[in-house]
Amino acid sequence: MSITESTSLRVNADSSRWRKVGESIVVMDLSNSAYFSVDGSVAHVWADLVGGTTIDSLATKIVEEFDADRDVVVTDLVVLCTELLRRGVLAAAIEDPT
């Protein structure tokens, strides 16, 4: 699946578990029991992914908080979220073509 700035994303509670540890988020991929962590700006907006959000919304928040270049942030978020979708950690809403 190809994602864009407007794709609705949410942490997939059926296939992953997560916990805040210090300033990082530790995530367990239940499909293969692999752990990984996210930190920095992504950890800062993880709660938004849990509740459901878009790349656009995440980028806006990160740019405002960290004074980062929006194009770089969007590109990095698309790469990260595509990988998390592939792993099943995130789920994307199916857009209605009508």
Biopython code that builds the backbone (N, CA, C, O; Angstrom):
import numpy as np
from Bio.PDB.StructureBuilder import StructureBuilder

atoms = [
    (1, "MET", "N", (0.836, -1.180, 0.000)),
    (1, "MET", "CA", (0.000, 0.000, 0.000)),
    (1, "MET", "C", (0.882, 1.245, 0.000)),
    (1, "MET", "O", (1.839, 1.334, 0.769)),
    (2, "SER", "N", (0.565, 2.175, -0.838)),
    (2, "SER", "CA", (1.276, 3.439, -0.900)),
    (2, "SER", "C", (0.554, 4.442, -0.008)),
    (2, "SER", "O", (-0.661, 4.608, -0.112)),
    (3, "ILE", "N", (1.299, 5.107, 0.865)),
    (3, "ILE", "CA", (0.664, 6.079, 1.743)),
    (3, "ILE", "C", (1.036, 7.495, 1.314)),
    (3, "ILE", "O", (2.083, 7.734, 0.713)),
    (4, "THR", "N", (0.157, 8.405, 1.640)),
    (4, "THR", "CA", (0.348, 9.821, 1.347)),
    (4, "THR", "C", (0.183, 10.610, 2.636)),
    (4, "THR", "O", (-0.081, 10.043, 3.696)),
    (5, "GLU", "N", (0.339, 11.909, 2.534)),
    (5, "GLU", "CA", (0.169, 12.769, 3.708)),
    (5, "GLU", "C", (-1.228, 12.676, 4.302)),
    (5, "GLU", "O", (-1.409, 12.937, 5.492)),
    (6, "SER", "N", (-2.220, 12.310, 3.497)),
    (6, "SER", "CA", (-3.602, 12.294, 3.982)),
    (6, "SER", "C", (-4.093, 10.905, 4.396)),
    (6, "SER", "O", (-5.240, 10.767, 4.823)),
    (7, "THR", "N", (-3.261, 9.885, 4.281)),
    (7, "THR", "CA", (-3.664, 8.538, 4.683)),
    (7, "THR", "C", (-3.896, 8.492, 6.192)),
    (7, "THR", "O", (-3.048, 8.938, 6.965)),
    (8, "SER", "N", (-5.029, 7.959, 6.609)),
    (8, "SER", "CA", (-5.314, 7.820, 8.036)),
    (8, "SER", "C", (-4.582, 6.599, 8.579)),
    (8, "SER", "O", (-4.721, 5.491, 8.060)),
    (9, "LEU", "N", (-3.805, 6.818, 9.625)),
    (9, "LEU", "CA", (-2.992, 5.756, 10.227)),
    (9, "LEU", "C", (-3.319, 5.621, 11.699)),
    (9, "LEU", "O", (-3.701, 6.582, 12.367)),
    (10, "ARG", "N", (-3.158, 4.389, 12.188)),
    (10, "ARG", "CA", (-3.401, 4.119, 13.603)),
    (10, "ARG", "C", (-2.537, 2.943, 14.020)),
    (10, "ARG", "O", (-2.312, 2.025, 13.231)),
    (11, "VAL", "N", (-2.047, 2.966, 15.263)),
    (11, "VAL", "CA", (-1.324, 1.808, 15.792)),
    (11, "VAL", "C", (-2.289, 0.636, 15.810)),
    (11, "VAL", "O", (-3.417, 0.760, 16.287)),
    (12, "ASN", "N", (-1.844, -0.502, 15.291)),
    (12, "ASN", "CA", (-2.666, -1.707, 15.216)),
    (12, "ASN", "C", (-2.550, -2.469, 16.535)),
    (12, "ASN", "O", (-1.581, -3.196, 16.757)),
    (13, "ALA", "N", (-3.533, -2.300, 17.397)),
    (13, "ALA", "CA", (-3.504, -2.924, 18.719)),
    (13, "ALA", "C", (-3.637, -4.439, 18.652)),
    (13, "ALA", "O", (-3.321, -5.127, 19.622)),
    (14, "ASP", "N", (-4.101, -4.972, 17.523)),
    (14, "ASP", "CA", (-4.225, -6.420, 17.373)),
    (14, "ASP", "C", (-2.882, -7.098, 17.119)),
    (14, "ASP", "O", (-2.722, -8.282, 17.414)),
    (15, "SER", "N", (-1.917, -6.360, 16.574)),
    (15, "SER", "CA", (-0.654, -7.006, 16.202)),
    (15, "SER", "C", (0.575, -6.392, 16.872)),
    (15, "SER", "O", (1.703, -6.767, 16.552)),
    (16, "SER", "N", (0.370, -5.462, 17.789)),
    (16, "SER", "CA", (1.524, -4.871, 18.461)),
    (16, "SER", "C", (1.141, -4.395, 19.860)),
    (16, "SER", "O", (-0.023, -4.142, 20.169)),
    (17, "ARG", "N", (2.155, -4.290, 20.670)),
    (17, "ARG", "CA", (2.015, -3.711, 22.011)),
    (17, "ARG", "C", (3.134, -2.702, 22.168)),
    (17, "ARG", "O", (4.199, -2.858, 21.571)),
    (18, "TRP", "N", (2.907, -1.678, 22.960)),
    (18, "TRP", "CA", (3.923, -0.655, 23.154)),
    (18, "TRP", "C", (3.879, -0.133, 24.576)),
    (18, "TRP", "O", (2.886, -0.272, 25.290)),
    (19, "ARG", "N", (4.996, 0.475, 24.961)),
    (19, "ARG", "CA", (5.096, 1.077, 26.288)),
    (19, "ARG", "C", (6.123, 2.198, 26.235)),
    (19, "ARG", "O", (7.140, 2.093, 25.550)),
    (20, "LYS", "N", (5.847, 3.266, 26.961)),
    (20, "LYS", "CA", (6.807, 4.364, 27.062)),
    (20, "LYS", "C", (7.869, 3.985, 28.090)),
    (20, "LYS", "O", (7.544, 3.602, 29.214)),
    (21, "VAL", "N", (9.123, 4.093, 27.705)),
    (21, "VAL", "CA", (10.244, 3.811, 28.588)),
    (21, "VAL", "C", (11.178, 5.018, 28.513)),
    (21, "VAL", "O", (11.895, 5.197, 27.529)),
    (22, "GLY", "N", (11.163, 5.831, 29.546)),
    (22, "GLY", "CA", (11.936, 7.072, 29.510)),
    (22, "GLY", "C", (11.377, 7.978, 28.442)),
    (22, "GLY", "O", (10.187, 8.292, 28.445)),
    (23, "GLU", "N", (12.233, 8.400, 27.524)),
    (23, "GLU", "CA", (11.814, 9.272, 26.431)),
    (23, "GLU", "C", (11.534, 8.495, 25.143)),
    (23, "GLU", "O", (11.245, 9.094, 24.107)),
    (24, "SER", "N", (11.618, 7.170, 25.206)),
    (24, "SER", "CA", (11.421, 6.323, 24.023)),
    (24, "SER", "C", (10.120, 5.536, 24.127)),
    (24, "SER", "O", (9.539, 5.402, 25.204)),
    (25, "ILE", "N", (9.682, 5.027, 22.998)),
    (25, "ILE", "CA", (8.552, 4.109, 22.931)),
    (25, "ILE", "C", (9.114, 2.764, 22.489)),
    (25, "ILE", "O", (9.750, 2.666, 21.440)),
    (26, "VAL", "N", (8.878, 1.730, 23.289)),
    (26, "VAL", "CA", (9.312, 0.384, 22.933)),
    (26, "VAL", "C", (8.090, -0.355, 22.402)),
    (26, "VAL", "O", (7.047, -0.398, 23.055)),
    (27, "VAL", "N", (8.228, -0.932, 21.219)),
    (27, "VAL", "CA", (7.116, -1.584, 20.529)),
    (27, "VAL", "C", (7.461, -3.054, 20.329)),
    (27, "VAL", "O", (8.586, -3.388, 19.958)),
    (28, "MET", "N", (6.488, -3.935, 20.577)),
    (28, "MET", "CA", (6.658, -5.353, 20.286)),
    (28, "MET", "C", (5.746, -5.720, 19.125)),
    (28, "MET", "O", (4.534, -5.511, 19.170)),
    (29, "ASP", "N", (6.350, -6.264, 18.099)),
    (29, "ASP", "CA", (5.622, -6.776, 16.935)),
    (29, "ASP", "C", (5.191, -8.193, 17.294)),
    (29, "ASP", "O", (6.026, -9.097, 17.339)),
    (30, "LEU", "N", (3.904, -8.403, 17.548)),
    (30, "LEU", "CA", (3.409, -9.695, 18.012)),
    (30, "LEU", "C", (3.505, -10.803, 16.969)),
    (30, "LEU", "O", (3.474, -11.983, 17.316)),
    (31, "SER", "N", (3.621, -10.437, 15.703)),
    (31, "SER", "CA", (3.685, -11.465, 14.663)),
    (31, "SER", "C", (4.993, -12.245, 14.696)),
    (31, "SER", "O", (5.040, -13.400, 14.273)),
    (32, "ASN", "N", (6.057, -11.615, 15.197)),
    (32, "ASN", "CA", (7.339, -12.319, 15.248)),
    (32, "ASN", "C", (8.101, -12.067, 16.547)),
    (32, "ASN", "O", (9.281, -12.401, 16.646)),
    (33, "SER", "N", (7.443, -11.489, 17.532)),
    (33, "SER", "CA", (8.030, -11.194, 18.842)),
    (33, "SER", "C", (9.261, -10.298, 18.768)),
    (33, "SER", "O", (10.118, -10.352, 19.651)),
    (34, "ALA", "N", (9.358, -9.490, 17.745)),
    (34, "ALA", "CA", (10.482, -8.567, 17.610)),
    (34, "ALA", "C", (10.174, -7.267, 18.349)),
    (34, "ALA", "O", (9.061, -6.743, 18.287)),
    (35, "TYR", "N", (11.183, -6.763, 19.047)),
    (35, "TYR", "CA", (11.074, -5.480, 19.724)),
    (35, "TYR", "C", (11.840, -4.430, 18.948)),
    (35, "TYR", "O", (12.866, -4.728, 18.337)),
    (36, "PHE", "N", (11.353, -3.216, 18.967)),
    (36, "PHE", "CA", (12.120, -2.091, 18.458)),
    (36, "PHE", "C", (11.672, -0.856, 19.213)),
    (36, "PHE", "O", (10.639, -0.864, 19.884)),
    (37, "SER", "N", (12.449, 0.197, 19.100)),
    (37, "SER", "CA", (12.071, 1.414, 19.813)),
    (37, "SER", "C", (12.050, 2.595, 18.854)),
    (37, "SER", "O", (12.749, 2.617, 17.841)),
    (38, "VAL", "N", (11.244, 3.552, 19.199)),
    (38, "VAL", "CA", (11.221, 4.825, 18.500)),
    (38, "VAL", "C", (11.508, 5.902, 19.531)),
    (38, "VAL", "O", (11.081, 5.817, 20.683)),
    (39, "ASP", "N", (12.227, 6.899, 19.100)),
    (39, "ASP", "CA", (12.535, 7.989, 20.024)),
    (39, "ASP", "C", (12.514, 9.310, 19.288)),
    (39, "ASP", "O", (12.130, 9.384, 18.121)),
    (40, "GLY", "N", (12.924, 10.329, 19.970)),
    (40, "GLY", "CA", (12.944, 11.656, 19.356)),
    (40, "GLY", "C", (11.560, 12.142, 18.971)),
    (40, "GLY", "O", (10.599, 12.005, 19.728)),
    (41, "SER", "N", (11.480, 12.711, 17.780)),
    (41, "SER", "CA", (10.232, 13.331, 17.351)),
    (41, "SER", "C", (9.102, 12.330, 17.180)),
    (41, "SER", "O", (7.944, 12.671, 17.420)),
    (42, "VAL", "N", (9.408, 11.099, 16.771)),
    (42, "VAL", "CA", (8.346, 10.095, 16.591)),
    (42, "VAL", "C", (7.781, 9.676, 17.946)),
    (42, "VAL", "O", (6.570, 9.497, 18.081)),
    (43, "ALA", "N", (8.635, 9.519, 18.937)),
    (43, "ALA", "CA", (8.141, 9.201, 20.278)),
    (43, "ALA", "C", (7.236, 10.326, 20.785)),
    (43, "ALA", "O", (6.261, 10.081, 21.495)),
    (44, "HIS", "N", (7.572, 11.544, 20.414)),
    (44, "HIS", "CA", (6.802, 12.715, 20.829)),
    (44, "HIS", "C", (5.368, 12.682, 20.281)),
    (44, "HIS", "O", (4.452, 13.200, 20.922)),
    (45, "VAL", "N", (5.167, 12.082, 19.111)),
    (45, "VAL", "CA", (3.834, 12.051, 18.497)),
    (45, "VAL", "C", (3.210, 10.651, 18.497)),
    (45, "VAL", "O", (2.184, 10.440, 17.850)),
    (46, "TRP", "N", (3.811, 9.694, 19.211)),
    (46, "TRP", "CA", (3.298, 8.317, 19.209)),
    (46, "TRP", "C", (1.845, 8.259, 19.667)),
    (46, "TRP", "O", (1.055, 7.503, 19.101)),
    (47, "ALA", "N", (1.479, 9.034, 20.671)),
    (47, "ALA", "CA", (0.089, 9.028, 21.159)),
    (47, "ALA", "C", (-0.885, 9.404, 20.052)),
    (47, "ALA", "O", (-2.017, 8.920, 20.029)),
    (48, "ASP", "N", (-0.452, 10.266, 19.132)),
    (48, "ASP", "CA", (-1.307, 10.621, 17.996)),
    (48, "ASP", "C", (-1.529, 9.405, 17.101)),
    (48, "ASP", "O", (-2.635, 9.189, 16.605)),
    (49, "LEU", "N", (-0.476, 8.610, 16.894)),
    (49, "LEU", "CA", (-0.626, 7.388, 16.092)),
    (49, "LEU", "C", (-1.531, 6.380, 16.789)),
    (49, "LEU", "O", (-2.274, 5.653, 16.130)),
    (50, "VAL", "N", (-1.474, 6.333, 18.097)),
    (50, "VAL", "CA", (-2.355, 5.422, 18.845)),
    (50, "VAL", "C", (-3.805, 5.828, 18.640)),
    (50, "VAL", "O", (-4.668, 4.973, 18.442)),
    (51, "GLY", "N", (-4.074, 7.111, 18.686)),
    (51, "GLY", "CA", (-5.437, 7.605, 18.540)),
    (51, "GLY", "C", (-5.924, 7.680, 17.109)),
    (51, "GLY", "O", (-7.127, 7.758, 16.861)),
    (52, "GLY", "N", (-5.002, 7.657, 16.173)),
    (52, "GLY", "CA", (-5.351, 7.774, 14.760)),
    (52, "GLY", "C", (-5.055, 9.168, 14.248)),
    (52, "GLY", "O", (-5.502, 10.159, 14.826)),
    (53, "THR", "N", (-4.304, 9.244, 13.167)),
    (53, "THR", "CA", (-3.884, 10.537, 12.635)),
    (53, "THR", "C", (-3.427, 10.383, 11.190)),
    (53, "THR", "O", (-3.563, 9.309, 10.604)),
    (54, "THR", "N", (-2.895, 11.436, 10.624)),
    (54, "THR", "CA", (-2.351, 11.415, 9.268)),
    (54, "THR", "C", (-0.887, 11.870, 9.302)),
    (54, "THR", "O", (-0.434, 12.477, 10.273)),
    (55, "ILE", "N", (-0.169, 11.567, 8.238)),
    (55, "ILE", "CA", (1.205, 12.047, 8.095)),
    (55, "ILE", "C", (1.210, 13.576, 8.153)),
    (55, "ILE", "O", (2.080, 14.168, 8.791)),
    (56, "ASP", "N", (0.259, 14.209, 7.500)),
    (56, "ASP", "CA", (0.168, 15.661, 7.485)),
    (56, "ASP", "C", (0.083, 16.221, 8.902)),
    (56, "ASP", "O", (0.795, 17.166, 9.244)),
    (57, "SER", "N", (-0.773, 15.649, 9.709)),
    (57, "SER", "CA", (-0.943, 16.114, 11.083)),
    (57, "SER", "C", (0.318, 15.873, 11.910)),
    (57, "SER", "O", (0.738, 16.738, 12.678)),
    (58, "LEU", "N", (0.919, 14.692, 11.748)),
    (58, "LEU", "CA", (2.160, 14.391, 12.472)),
    (58, "LEU", "C", (3.265, 15.358, 12.069)),
    (58, "LEU", "O", (3.989, 15.874, 12.921)),
    (59, "ALA", "N", (3.392, 15.601, 10.771)),
    (59, "ALA", "CA", (4.434, 16.498, 10.278)),
    (59, "ALA", "C", (4.250, 17.903, 10.833)),
    (59, "ALA", "O", (5.218, 18.536, 11.256)),
    (60, "THR", "N", (3.029, 18.389, 10.833)),
    (60, "THR", "CA", (2.757, 19.727, 11.358)),
    (60, "THR", "C", (3.205, 19.834, 12.812)),
    (60, "THR", "O", (3.835, 20.816, 13.206)),
    (61, "LYS", "N", (2.880, 18.830, 13.594)),
    (61, "LYS", "CA", (3.236, 18.832, 15.014)),
    (61, "LYS", "C", (4.756, 18.788, 15.207)),
    (61, "LYS", "O", (5.302, 19.514, 16.038)),
    (62, "ILE", "N", (5.425, 17.940, 14.441)),
    (62, "ILE", "CA", (6.883, 17.809, 14.562)),
    (62, "ILE", "C", (7.579, 19.095, 14.115)),
    (62, "ILE", "O", (8.512, 19.556, 14.773)),
    (63, "VAL", "N", (7.134, 19.668, 13.012)),
    (63, "VAL", "CA", (7.739, 20.904, 12.503)),
    (63, "VAL", "C", (7.595, 22.029, 13.527)),
    (63, "VAL", "O", (8.540, 22.781, 13.764)),
    (64, "GLU", "N", (6.414, 22.142, 14.132)),
    (64, "GLU", "CA", (6.182, 23.196, 15.118)),
    (64, "GLU", "C", (7.026, 22.975, 16.374)),
    (64, "GLU", "O", (7.581, 23.925, 16.927)),
    (65, "GLU", "N", (7.122, 21.740, 16.815)),
    (65, "GLU", "CA", (7.833, 21.432, 18.067)),
    (65, "GLU", "C", (9.348, 21.486, 17.903)),
    (65, "GLU", "O", (10.051, 21.969, 18.791)),
    (66, "PHE", "N", (9.857, 20.990, 16.769)),
    (66, "PHE", "CA", (11.300, 20.837, 16.600)),
    (66, "PHE", "C", (11.904, 21.794, 15.571)),
    (66, "PHE", "O", (13.102, 21.724, 15.296)),
    (67, "ASP", "N", (11.100, 22.675, 15.005)),
    (67, "ASP", "CA", (11.572, 23.632, 14.002)),
    (67, "ASP", "C", (12.349, 22.907, 12.893)),
    (67, "ASP", "O", (13.458, 23.301, 12.531)),
    (68, "ALA", "N", (11.745, 21.851, 12.371)),
    (68, "ALA", "CA", (12.372, 21.017, 11.340)),
    (68, "ALA", "C", (11.837, 21.380, 9.962)),
    (68, "ALA", "O", (10.793, 22.020, 9.837)),
    (69, "ASP", "N", (12.565, 20.965, 8.933)),
    (69, "ASP", "CA", (12.144, 21.174, 7.550)),
    (69, "ASP", "C", (10.972, 20.243, 7.229)),
    (69, "ASP", "O", (11.099, 19.025, 7.351)),
    (70, "ARG", "N", (9.845, 20.803, 6.824)),
    (70, "ARG", "CA", (8.628, 20.016, 6.596)),
    (70, "ARG", "C", (8.823, 18.927, 5.535)),
    (70, "ARG", "O", (8.368, 17.800, 5.731)),
    (71, "ASP", "N", (9.474, 19.233, 4.440)),
    (71, "ASP", "CA", (9.669, 18.218, 3.391)),
    (71, "ASP", "C", (10.463, 17.025, 3.900)),
    (71, "ASP", "O", (10.141, 15.880, 3.582)),
    (72, "VAL", "N", (11.495, 17.288, 4.688)),
    (72, "VAL", "CA", (12.304, 16.205, 5.264)),
    (72, "VAL", "C", (11.469, 15.391, 6.241)),
    (72, "VAL", "O", (11.525, 14.161, 6.233)),
    (73, "VAL", "N", (10.701, 16.066, 7.077)),
    (73, "VAL", "CA", (9.851, 15.378, 8.057)),
    (73, "VAL", "C", (8.830, 14.488, 7.354)),
    (73, "VAL", "O", (8.657, 13.329, 7.733)),
    (74, "VAL", "N", (8.161, 15.010, 6.345)),
    (74, "VAL", "CA", (7.153, 14.226, 5.617)),
    (74, "VAL", "C", (7.801, 13.001, 4.982)),
    (74, "VAL", "O", (7.281, 11.891, 5.093)),
    (75, "THR", "N", (8.941, 13.205, 4.314)),
    (75, "THR", "CA", (9.630, 12.079, 3.677)),
    (75, "THR", "C", (10.003, 11.015, 4.708)),
    (75, "THR", "O", (9.771, 9.828, 4.482)),
    (76, "ASP", "N", (10.576, 11.429, 5.831)),
    (76, "ASP", "CA", (10.969, 10.481, 6.874)),
    (76, "ASP", "C", (9.756, 9.755, 7.457)),
    (76, "ASP", "O", (9.816, 8.553, 7.715)),
    (77, "LEU", "N", (8.659, 10.481, 7.666)),
    (77, "LEU", "CA", (7.451, 9.854, 8.207)),
    (77, "LEU", "C", (6.852, 8.849, 7.222)),
    (77, "LEU", "O", (6.393, 7.785, 7.637)),
    (78, "VAL", "N", (6.850, 9.163, 5.946)),
    (78, "VAL", "CA", (6.326, 8.229, 4.946)),
    (78, "VAL", "C", (7.159, 6.945, 4.957)),
    (78, "VAL", "O", (6.604, 5.847, 4.932)),
    (79, "VAL", "N", (8.475, 7.078, 4.993)),
    (79, "VAL", "CA", (9.353, 5.892, 5.024)),
    (79, "VAL", "C", (9.089, 5.071, 6.285)),
    (79, "VAL", "O", (8.902, 3.856, 6.208)),
    (80, "LEU", "N", (9.073, 5.728, 7.439)),
    (80, "LEU", "CA", (8.844, 5.025, 8.701)),
    (80, "LEU", "C", (7.466, 4.360, 8.736)),
    (80, "LEU", "O", (7.350, 3.180, 9.068)),
    (81, "CYS", "N", (6.434, 5.114, 8.396)),
    (81, "CYS", "CA", (5.077, 4.573, 8.477)),
    (81, "CYS", "C", (4.847, 3.463, 7.458)),
    (81, "CYS", "O", (4.089, 2.531, 7.729)),
    (82, "THR", "N", (5.479, 3.541, 6.301)),
    (82, "THR", "CA", (5.381, 2.463, 5.320)),
    (82, "THR", "C", (5.965, 1.177, 5.903)),
    (82, "THR", "O", (5.392, 0.099, 5.745)),
    (83, "GLU", "N", (7.102, 1.299, 6.574)),
    (83, "GLU", "CA", (7.723, 0.120, 7.204)),
    (83, "GLU", "C", (6.855, -0.416, 8.343)),
    (83, "GLU", "O", (6.698, -1.629, 8.480)),
    (84, "LEU", "N", (6.298, 0.465, 9.151)),
    (84, "LEU", "CA", (5.438, 0.015, 10.252)),
    (84, "LEU", "C", (4.144, -0.608, 9.728)),
    (84, "LEU", "O", (3.612, -1.535, 10.338)),
    (85, "LEU", "N", (3.644, -0.109, 8.613)),
    (85, "LEU", "CA", (2.483, -0.747, 7.965)),
    (85, "LEU", "C", (2.856, -2.143, 7.476)),
    (85, "LEU", "O", (2.099, -3.095, 7.665)),
    (86, "ARG", "N", (4.020, -2.259, 6.850)),
    (86, "ARG", "CA", (4.476, -3.552, 6.331)),
    (86, "ARG", "C", (4.593, -4.573, 7.458)),
    (86, "ARG", "O", (4.268, -5.746, 7.274)),
    (87, "ARG", "N", (5.046, -4.137, 8.600)),
    (87, "ARG", "CA", (5.203, -5.027, 9.755)),
    (87, "ARG", "C", (3.874, -5.311, 10.455)),
    (87, "ARG", "O", (3.782, -6.234, 11.264)),
    (88, "GLY", "N", (2.858, -4.526, 10.146)),
    (88, "GLY", "CA", (1.564, -4.706, 10.803)),
    (88, "GLY", "C", (1.416, -3.927, 12.090)),
    (88, "GLY", "O", (0.401, -4.055, 12.775)),
    (89, "VAL", "N", (2.414, -3.117, 12.435)),
    (89, "VAL", "CA", (2.360, -2.316, 13.651)),
    (89, "VAL", "C", (1.360, -1.172, 13.488)),
    (89, "VAL", "O", (0.687, -0.791, 14.445)),
    (90, "LEU", "N", (1.267, -0.631, 12.286)),
    (90, "LEU", "CA", (0.264, 0.383, 11.972)),
    (90, "LEU", "C", (-0.784, -0.201, 11.042)),
    (90, "LEU", "O", (-0.517, -1.148, 10.302)),
    (91, "ALA", "N", (-1.955, 0.360, 11.087)),
    (91, "ALA", "CA", (-3.023, 0.024, 10.145)),
    (91, "ALA", "C", (-3.433, 1.321, 9.462)),
    (91, "ALA", "O", (-3.423, 2.390, 10.073)),
    (92, "ALA", "N", (-3.787, 1.213, 8.208)),
    (92, "ALA", "CA", (-4.245, 2.370, 7.445)),
    (92, "ALA", "C", (-5.728, 2.214, 7.146)),
    (92, "ALA", "O", (-6.207, 1.115, 6.866)),
    (93, "ALA", "N", (-6.442, 3.325, 7.211)),
    (93, "ALA", "CA", (-7.865, 3.294, 6.869)),
    (93, "ALA", "C", (-7.990, 3.114, 5.364)),
    (93, "ALA", "O", (-7.240, 3.717, 4.596)),
    (94, "ILE", "N", (-8.913, 2.308, 4.958)),
    (94, "ILE", "CA", (-9.191, 2.137, 3.542)),
    (94, "ILE", "C", (-10.008, 3.329, 3.087)),
    (94, "ILE", "O", (-11.069, 3.621, 3.638)),
    (95, "GLU", "N", (-9.502, 4.015, 2.072)),
    (95, "GLU", "CA", (-10.213, 5.198, 1.577)),
    (95, "GLU", "C", (-11.298, 4.770, 0.605)),
    (95, "GLU", "O", (-11.066, 3.930, -0.265)),
    (96, "ASP", "N", (-12.473, 5.345, 0.753)),
    (96, "ASP", "CA", (-13.611, 5.056, -0.100)),
    (96, "ASP", "C", (-13.437, 5.818, -1.421)),
    (96, "ASP", "O", (-13.394, 7.048, -1.403)),
    (97, "PRO", "N", (-13.335, 5.124, -2.570)),
    (97, "PRO", "CA", (-13.099, 5.810, -3.831)),
    (97, "PRO", "C", (-14.279, 6.597, -4.356)),
    (97, "PRO", "O", (-14.130, 7.321, -5.341)),
    (98, "THR", "N", (-15.448, 6.488, -3.739)),
    (98, "THR", "CA", (-16.635, 7.212, -4.228)),
    (98, "THR", "C", (-16.731, 8.587, -3.642)),
    (98, "THR", "O", (-17.667, 9.325, -3.948)),
]
sb = StructureBuilder()
sb.init_structure("model")
sb.init_model(0)
sb.init_chain("A")
sb.init_seg("    ")
for serial, (resi, resn, name, xyz) in enumerate(atoms, 1):
    if name == "N":
        sb.init_residue(resn, " ", resi, " ")
    sb.init_atom(name, np.array(xyz, "f"), 0.0, 1.0, " ", f" {name:<3s}", serial, name[0])
structure = sb.get_structure()
